[in-house]
Amino acid sequence: MIIYIFLMAIIILLIIYIMYLQKLHCDEIKTLYNKLGIETETIKESVKPSKVKNHIKKKMIEMEHSKGGE
């Protein structure tokens, strides 16, 4: 019985840890989008992936041009 409780506690802690890692990863993605100038509210409204890709491509091109001008 003690082993069963111990295993259940380990499984619960593992699930909590995985949920924490997913939240951390989600926060990193939001900060990346904010750096690129994409609003997180529009992402929550499930913007088409092509629009997000096009916006990222535009930002990358702008960054390349600004580096080339220096």
N, CA, C and O atoms as CSV, one atom per row, in Angstrom:
chain,resi,resn,atom,element,x,y,z
A,1,MET,N,N,0.831,-1.202,0.000
A,1,MET,CA,C,0.000,0.000,0.000
A,1,MET,C,C,0.872,1.263,0.000
A,1,MET,O,O,0.568,2.241,-0.682
A,2,ILE,N,N,1.949,1.221,0.770
A,2,ILE,CA,C,2.847,2.378,0.834
A,2,ILE,C,C,3.514,2.599,-0.521
A,2,ILE,O,O,3.684,3.736,-0.960
A,3,ILE,N,N,3.887,1.512,-1.174
A,3,ILE,CA,C,4.521,1.625,-2.496
A,3,ILE,C,C,3.543,2.244,-3.492
A,3,ILE,O,O,3.938,3.075,-4.309
A,4,TYR,N,N,2.284,1.852,-3.431
A,4,TYR,CA,C,1.260,2.399,-4.323
A,4,TYR,C,C,1.111,3.906,-4.116
A,4,TYR,O,O,1.049,4.658,-5.089
A,5,ILE,N,N,1.053,4.350,-2.874
A,5,ILE,CA,C,0.932,5.786,-2.579
A,5,ILE,C,C,2.173,6.524,-3.068
A,5,ILE,O,O,2.066,7.613,-3.633
A,6,PHE,N,N,3.342,5.942,-2.856
A,6,PHE,CA,C,4.597,6.553,-3.292
A,6,PHE,C,C,4.625,6.709,-4.816
A,6,PHE,O,O,5.016,7.760,-5.325
A,7,LEU,N,N,4.217,5.676,-5.536
A,7,LEU,CA,C,4.191,5.745,-7.001
A,7,LEU,C,C,3.186,6.784,-7.493
A,7,LEU,O,O,3.463,7.511,-8.447
A,8,MET,N,N,2.037,6.858,-6.857
A,8,MET,CA,C,1.036,7.853,-7.254
A,8,MET,C,C,1.561,9.271,-7.018
A,8,MET,O,O,1.322,10.165,-7.830
A,9,ALA,N,N,2.272,9.475,-5.914
A,9,ALA,CA,C,2.841,10.795,-5.631
A,9,ALA,C,C,3.875,11.166,-6.688
A,9,ALA,O,O,3.913,12.313,-7.134
A,10,ILE,N,N,4.704,10.224,-7.090
A,10,ILE,CA,C,5.705,10.487,-8.130
A,10,ILE,C,C,5.026,10.834,-9.446
A,10,ILE,O,O,5.446,11.764,-10.134
A,11,ILE,N,N,3.983,10.098,-9.800
A,11,ILE,CA,C,3.265,10.364,-11.049
A,11,ILE,C,C,2.626,11.752,-11.011
A,11,ILE,O,O,2.685,12.485,-11.998
A,12,ILE,N,N,2.024,12.115,-9.898
A,12,ILE,CA,C,1.395,13.439,-9.782
A,12,ILE,C,C,2.440,14.540,-9.892
A,12,ILE,O,O,2.218,15.536,-10.581
A,13,LEU,N,N,3.574,14.373,-9.223
A,13,LEU,CA,C,4.646,15.369,-9.316
A,13,LEU,C,C,5.187,15.472,-10.739
A,13,LEU,O,O,5.508,16.564,-11.207
A,14,LEU,N,N,5.288,14.348,-11.418
A,14,LEU,CA,C,5.761,14.354,-12.805
A,14,LEU,C,C,4.785,15.108,-13.708
A,14,LEU,O,O,5.207,15.874,-14.574
A,15,ILE,N,N,3.498,14.897,-13.511
A,15,ILE,CA,C,2.486,15.609,-14.303
A,15,ILE,C,C,2.561,17.107,-14.040
A,15,ILE,O,O,2.490,17.906,-14.974
A,16,ILE,N,N,2.704,17.491,-12.778
A,16,ILE,CA,C,2.817,18.919,-12.444
A,16,ILE,C,C,4.063,19.518,-13.088
A,16,ILE,O,O,4.014,20.634,-13.604
A,17,TYR,N,N,5.178,18.790,-13.063
A,17,TYR,CA,C,6.425,19.275,-13.662
A,17,TYR,C,C,6.276,19.453,-15.175
A,17,TYR,O,O,6.748,20.447,-15.728
A,18,ILE,N,N,5.631,18.507,-15.844
A,18,ILE,CA,C,5.416,18.613,-17.291
A,18,ILE,C,C,4.526,19.812,-17.604
A,18,ILE,O,O,4.779,20.534,-18.569
A,19,MET,N,N,3.490,20.030,-16.802
A,19,MET,CA,C,2.622,21.189,-17.021
A,19,MET,C,C,3.406,22.485,-16.831
A,19,MET,O,O,3.188,23.450,-17.564
A,20,TYR,N,N,4.317,22.517,-15.854
A,20,TYR,CA,C,5.153,23.700,-15.624
A,20,TYR,C,C,6.059,23.949,-16.827
A,20,TYR,O,O,6.218,25.091,-17.257
A,21,LEU,N,N,6.653,22.886,-17.372
A,21,LEU,CA,C,7.527,23.046,-18.536
A,21,LEU,C,C,6.749,23.555,-19.744
A,21,LEU,O,O,7.262,24.377,-20.504
A,22,GLN,N,N,5.521,23.079,-19.932
A,22,GLN,CA,C,4.714,23.549,-21.047
A,22,GLN,C,C,4.372,25.020,-20.888
A,22,GLN,O,O,4.385,25.758,-21.873
A,23,LYS,N,N,4.069,25.463,-19.682
A,23,LYS,CA,C,3.772,26.879,-19.442
A,23,LYS,C,C,5.006,27.718,-19.704
A,23,LYS,O,O,4.913,28.794,-20.295
A,24,LEU,N,N,6.163,27.234,-19.270
A,24,LEU,CA,C,7.410,27.949,-19.490
A,24,LEU,C,C,7.672,28.087,-20.987
A,24,LEU,O,O,8.070,29.151,-21.459
A,25,HIS,N,N,7.445,26.999,-21.732
A,25,HIS,CA,C,7.656,27.028,-23.177
A,25,HIS,C,C,6.688,28.005,-23.841
A,25,HIS,O,O,7.069,28.728,-24.762
A,26,CYS,N,N,5.446,28.028,-23.380
A,26,CYS,CA,C,4.443,28.945,-23.930
A,26,CYS,C,C,4.855,30.393,-23.686
A,26,CYS,O,O,4.691,31.238,-24.566
A,27,ASP,N,N,5.390,30.689,-22.501
A,27,ASP,CA,C,5.843,32.048,-22.197
A,27,ASP,C,C,7.007,32.452,-23.093
A,27,ASP,O,O,7.089,33.603,-23.523
A,28,GLU,N,N,7.921,31.501,-23.381
A,28,GLU,CA,C,9.046,31.801,-24.266
A,28,GLU,C,C,8.554,32.125,-25.674
A,28,GLU,O,O,9.078,33.031,-26.323
A,29,ILE,N,N,7.556,31.394,-26.142
A,29,ILE,CA,C,7.000,31.654,-27.471
A,29,ILE,C,C,6.353,33.037,-27.505
A,29,ILE,O,O,6.509,33.770,-28.481
A,30,LYS,N,N,5.627,33.397,-26.442
A,30,LYS,CA,C,4.996,34.718,-26.393
A,30,LYS,C,C,6.036,35.829,-26.422
A,30,LYS,O,O,5.839,36.840,-27.096
A,31,THR,N,N,7.144,35.656,-25.696
A,31,THR,CA,C,8.176,36.700,-25.706
A,31,THR,C,C,8.822,36.797,-27.077
A,31,THR,O,O,9.167,37.893,-27.519
A,32,LEU,N,N,8.992,35.662,-27.761
A,32,LEU,CA,C,9.551,35.692,-29.115
A,32,LEU,C,C,8.612,36.440,-30.052
A,32,LEU,O,O,9.055,37.275,-30.841
A,33,TYR,N,N,7.317,36.145,-29.968
A,33,TYR,CA,C,6.349,36.844,-30.808
A,33,TYR,C,C,6.338,38.336,-30.501
A,33,TYR,O,O,6.223,39.155,-31.412
A,34,ASN,N,N,6.457,38.694,-29.226
A,34,ASN,CA,C,6.487,40.108,-28.862
A,34,ASN,C,C,7.727,40.793,-29.427
A,34,ASN,O,O,7.654,41.946,-29.852
A,35,LYS,N,N,8.863,40.100,-29.438
A,35,LYS,CA,C,10.079,40.670,-30.018
A,35,LYS,C,C,9.901,40.912,-31.510
A,35,LYS,O,O,10.413,41.891,-32.052
A,36,LEU,N,N,9.175,40.017,-32.171
A,36,LEU,CA,C,8.962,40.158,-33.610
A,36,LEU,C,C,7.828,41.130,-33.922
A,36,LEU,O,O,7.590,41.440,-35.089
A,37,GLY,N,N,7.140,41.606,-32.918
A,37,GLY,CA,C,6.081,42.587,-33.124
A,37,GLY,C,C,4.722,41.986,-33.398
A,37,GLY,O,O,3.840,42.671,-33.916
A,38,ILE,N,N,4.533,40.730,-33.063
A,38,ILE,CA,C,3.238,40.083,-33.268
A,38,ILE,C,C,2.486,40.134,-31.942
A,38,ILE,O,O,3.031,39.758,-30.905
A,39,GLU,N,N,1.254,40.592,-31.971
A,39,GLU,CA,C,0.477,40.679,-30.740
A,39,GLU,C,C,0.008,39.291,-30.320
A,39,GLU,O,O,-0.457,38.510,-31.150
A,40,THR,N,N,0.132,38.987,-29.033
A,40,THR,CA,C,-0.279,37.670,-28.557
A,40,THR,C,C,-1.793,37.513,-28.570
A,40,THR,O,O,-2.292,36.390,-28.641
A,41,GLU,N,N,-2.536,38.622,-28.503
A,41,GLU,CA,C,-3.993,38.503,-28.548
A,41,GLU,C,C,-4.439,37.961,-29.903
A,41,GLU,O,O,-5.375,37.165,-29.976
A,42,THR,N,N,-3.774,38.388,-30.974
A,42,THR,CA,C,-4.168,37.898,-32.292
A,42,THR,C,C,-3.827,36.425,-32.440
A,42,THR,O,O,-4.514,35.699,-33.159
A,43,ILE,N,N,-2.776,35.977,-31.770
A,43,ILE,CA,C,-2.428,34.561,-31.837
A,43,ILE,C,C,-3.478,33.744,-31.088
A,43,ILE,O,O,-3.840,32.652,-31.524
A,44,LYS,N,N,-3.964,34.262,-29.975
A,44,LYS,CA,C,-4.993,33.547,-29.223
A,44,LYS,C,C,-6.261,33.396,-30.052
A,44,LYS,O,O,-7.007,32.434,-29.869
A,45,GLU,N,N,-6.514,34.326,-30.952
A,45,GLU,CA,C,-7.710,34.254,-31.787
A,45,GLU,C,C,-7.493,33.333,-32.986
A,45,GLU,O,O,-8.265,33.355,-33.945
A,46,SER,N,N,-6.452,32.539,-32.925
A,46,SER,CA,C,-6.097,31.548,-33.947
A,46,SER,C,C,-5.984,32.170,-35.333
A,46,SER,O,O,-6.794,31.917,-36.225
A,47,VAL,N,N,-4.962,32.983,-35.478
A,47,VAL,CA,C,-4.653,33.583,-36.770
A,47,VAL,C,C,-4.157,32.480,-37.690
A,47,VAL,O,O,-3.560,31.503,-37.238
A,48,LYS,N,N,-4.408,32.641,-38.979
A,48,LYS,CA,C,-3.936,31.654,-39.932
A,48,LYS,C,C,-2.412,31.588,-39.869
A,48,LYS,O,O,-1.752,32.625,-39.804
A,49,PRO,N,N,-1.849,30.383,-39.888
A,49,PRO,CA,C,-0.390,30.259,-39.807
A,49,PRO,C,C,0.334,30.981,-40.939
A,49,PRO,O,O,1.452,31.460,-40.748
A,50,SER,N,N,-0.287,31.064,-42.113
A,50,SER,CA,C,0.372,31.733,-43.233
A,50,SER,C,C,0.576,33.215,-42.938
A,50,SER,O,O,1.593,33.789,-43.327
A,51,LYS,N,N,-0.393,33.846,-42.246
A,51,LYS,CA,C,-0.250,35.261,-41.905
A,51,LYS,C,C,0.906,35.461,-40.935
A,51,LYS,O,O,1.683,36.405,-41.073
A,52,VAL,N,N,1.016,34.574,-39.957
A,52,VAL,CA,C,2.103,34.678,-38.983
A,52,VAL,C,C,3.439,34.464,-39.679
A,52,VAL,O,O,4.399,35.188,-39.415
A,53,LYS,N,N,3.508,33.466,-40.576
A,53,LYS,CA,C,4.753,33.205,-41.301
A,53,LYS,C,C,5.136,34.399,-42.162
A,53,LYS,O,O,6.305,34.784,-42.202
A,54,ASN,N,N,4.161,34.991,-42.852
A,54,ASN,CA,C,4.456,36.156,-43.690
A,54,ASN,C,C,4.957,37.317,-42.848
A,54,ASN,O,O,5.881,38.022,-43.252
A,55,HIS,N,N,4.356,37.522,-41.683
A,55,HIS,CA,C,4.778,38.618,-40.805
A,55,HIS,C,C,6.212,38.383,-40.319
A,55,HIS,O,O,7.016,39.313,-40.265
A,56,ILE,N,N,6.524,37.132,-39.968
A,56,ILE,CA,C,7.876,36.810,-39.511
A,56,ILE,C,C,8.869,37.017,-40.648
A,56,ILE,O,O,9.959,37.546,-40.430
A,57,LYS,N,N,8.497,36.601,-41.875
A,57,LYS,CA,C,9.388,36.804,-43.022
A,57,LYS,C,C,9.651,38.286,-43.254
A,57,LYS,O,O,10.787,38.680,-43.518
A,58,LYS,N,N,8.605,39.114,-43.155
A,58,LYS,CA,C,8.777,40.558,-43.339
A,58,LYS,C,C,9.727,41.125,-42.300
A,58,LYS,O,O,10.599,41.930,-42.627
A,59,LYS,N,N,9.565,40.709,-41.047
A,59,LYS,CA,C,10.441,41.198,-39.978
A,59,LYS,C,C,11.883,40.757,-40.215
A,59,LYS,O,O,12.814,41.529,-39.988
A,60,MET,N,N,12.070,39.517,-40.672
A,60,MET,CA,C,13.423,39.021,-40.938
A,60,MET,C,C,14.068,39.814,-42.071
A,60,MET,O,O,15.250,40.149,-42.000
A,61,ILE,N,N,13.291,40.118,-43.123
A,61,ILE,CA,C,13.818,40.901,-44.243
A,61,ILE,C,C,14.181,42.300,-43.774
A,61,ILE,O,O,15.222,42.835,-44.155
A,62,GLU,N,N,13.315,42.904,-42.938
A,62,GLU,CA,C,13.619,44.233,-42.403
A,62,GLU,C,C,14.900,44.213,-41.581
A,62,GLU,O,O,15.703,45.143,-41.660
A,63,MET,N,N,15.096,43.160,-40.794
A,63,MET,CA,C,16.303,43.058,-39.975
A,63,MET,C,C,17.540,42.905,-40.853
A,63,MET,O,O,18.586,43.483,-40.559
A,64,GLU,N,N,17.423,42.122,-41.940
A,64,GLU,CA,C,18.559,41.942,-42.848
A,64,GLU,C,C,18.915,43.253,-43.534
A,64,GLU,O,O,20.093,43.577,-43.681
A,65,HIS,N,N,17.900,44.011,-43.956
A,65,HIS,CA,C,18.158,45.295,-44.610
A,65,HIS,C,C,18.798,46.282,-43.641
A,65,HIS,O,O,19.685,47.046,-44.021
A,66,SER,N,N,18.349,46.264,-42.392
A,66,SER,CA,C,18.929,47.196,-41.417
A,66,SER,C,C,20.378,46.816,-41.106
A,66,SER,O,O,21.202,47.694,-40.851
A,67,LYS,N,N,20.699,45.524,-41.124
A,67,LYS,CA,C,22.087,45.102,-40.916
A,67,LYS,C,C,22.944,45.477,-42.114
A,67,LYS,O,O,24.097,45.879,-41.956
A,68,GLY,N,N,22.386,45.347,-43.309
A,68,GLY,CA,C,23.130,45.662,-44.529
A,68,GLY,C,C,23.415,47.141,-44.667
A,68,GLY,O,O,24.411,47.521,-45.282
A,69,GLY,N,N,22.559,47.990,-44.105
A,69,GLY,CA,C,22.720,49.437,-44.213
A,69,GLY,C,C,23.787,49.993,-43.294
A,69,GLY,O,O,24.212,51.137,-43.459
A,70,GLU,N,N,24.230,49.194,-42.320
A,70,GLU,CA,C,25.209,49.704,-41.351
A,70,GLU,C,C,26.597,49.760,-41.907
A,70,GLU,O,O,27.525,50.167,-41.208
